[in-house]
């Protein structure tokens, strides 16, 4: 179901806010394709709930100073915010649970792709021959002058050398003459160079998750605003005053 554009709702809550990532997941066989649908579903949940809460709050605000006629004459009426807060809390709780479920599924999708990436990059070093080759590669890199191991490893990976990549990534950094920082850089380069589609999918899922989490702040802010308005209203102040009287 398409979510209509509503100018009263922040644009980052609309599912189309993730449209720039649609191209990444366009191919039918693209890894992590379900992640885009999960992110859009989470945004749709928050967008719909935000719109309904904001509409109700606006309607109540408009009625705050409405002049009404009573048998005793004219009086200024004020809507009761209590029911709105109760309804907003129920809607917030339902939406939060739904969004948490989507985020959990996104996290599982990311973890699955990360595991797949690790398996693909290290596959050459898992056979008996591969283990021996990996040891030779690391010994060679470690024998190079300081700083040279990084250059050689980089050039090898850029040339598509999966054996060198696996050798470096399946052992502690020092065995290849590297420090932890350089080792991390090589891991990122290997993913981007040797498995570009899988790497793009992982990056896309991370961006989707980050967007959903950032967008949720707008939704939480609206709920907090409605709650503050109720707590600051005359009804809330009267309840506080009554509580004080009972304590005397």
ABEGO torsion letter per residue (X at the ends): XBBBBBAABBAAABAAAAAAAAAAAABAABBGAAAAAAAAAAAAAAAAAAAAAAAAAAAAAAAAABBBBBAAEBBBBBBBAAAAAAAAAAAAAAAAAAAAAAAAAAAAAAAAAAAAAAAAAAAAAABAAAAAAAAAAAAAAAABBBGAAAAAAAAAAAAGBAAAAAAAAABBAAAAGBBAAAAAAAAAAAAAAABAAAAAAAAAAAAAAAAAAAAAAAAAAAAAAAAAAAAABAAAAAAAAAAAAAAX
